[in-house]
Amino acid sequence: MCYHTATPGKRELQKAIKGKDVLYDQPEIFHINGFARPYLPVTLNSNVDEIIPARWKLIPYWKKSEADANKSANTLNARGDEIYEKNSYKYLIGKFRGLLYVNGFFEPHATDGQVNNQNFFVYMPDREIFTLGIVYNMWRNEEGKEYPTFSILTTEANKQMAGIHNVGKRMPLIVPEESRDAWLFADGRGEIEQLIIPFKGELASHRTVEVTKMRGDTNYPSIQDAI
């Protein structure tokens, strides 16, 4: 599953994404661990003209405190084929969708076909910024602060990704540039489900570090380290 990403900074977003007001104000970060609940750059369908910070890991409304949010179930990813079945998502996916801007993402690989012991960084061949499909929720904590939280949708792996993520055989929902508006403005379950499909284009990848080295929060910078 996609629990680690590489994220462009404000300067890179302003240069590459035209016609949007970039309110996300962080530098580029090569590796971000989702379990740290970082703030990342997104566009939400509630305001498609902005790129704002939203916090990775969707928190449902019934969680009332930051402590509860930290301990709640893993919602970094949401399976696209089950999105209308899960209580955390089924009331959100029809109205609250967005795009996460990334430079790439990390996926595990099992050299023996059983245990994930390697990791691959996956990105566009031309190194351009691309977008992943997300579902989000505006969550209010115990102090009354409200902010967007999100999950990255996943699909079955395409042929290329099945060779990398060869145990789980999943991949994040990559939303190509020509489909971004369709994803943001889709109306009804049929239109939404037609867009939750494996990526049809080509991706580049290379092996990075062992998976065990990526599970902790101390070996790699998170968004908090850049604030």
Secondary structure, DSSP 8 states (H G I E B T S, - for coil): ---EEEE--HHHHHHHSTTSEE------EEEEEGGG--EEEEEETTEEEEEEEEEES---TT--SHHHHHHS---SEEEGGGTTT-TTTTTTTTT-EEEEEESEEEEEE-TTSSS--EEEEEE-TT---EEEEEEEEEEE-TTS-EEEEEEEEEEE--HHHHHHSTTT-EEE-EE-GGGHHHHHH--SHHHHHHH-----S--EEEE-S-HHHHSSSSSS--HHHH-
